Amino acid sequence: MQLLVVILKNEKLMDSILKQLAEEGVKGGTILSGKGMGEELMNMEEVPMFATLRSIMRDEERESCQVAMFVIRDEQVVEARETVKRMVNLKEPNTGIMFVLPITYVEGLGK
């Protein structure tokens, strides 16, 4: 088993990715809302180097992201990764990231 993690800045793409992965046999996942480290640093008053950025960003829409996590079988990993790469160009800056981690123990997946 492996954990596929997809973090996307464009939240609208997540629905399409979820539908496609479900069609390919990915049975479930967990979707979380998040924000990047830069956004959090800008909110910290004690970090003076972000003061200029903070003043610029006050009027702009704050960027959030979605974090999707899927526990999938080893044989599903390549197809799932390729599906995500077909639907979003992760080589573009500030788009998102995807990674896979091995799972040595899992419980609660059912059959």
Secondary structure, 3 states (H helix, E strand, C coil): CEEEEEEECCCHHHHHHHHHHHHCCCCCCEEEEECCHHHHHHCCCCCHHHHHHHHHHCCCCCCCEEEEEEEECHHHHHHHHHHHHHHCCCCCCCCEEEEEEECCCCCCCCC
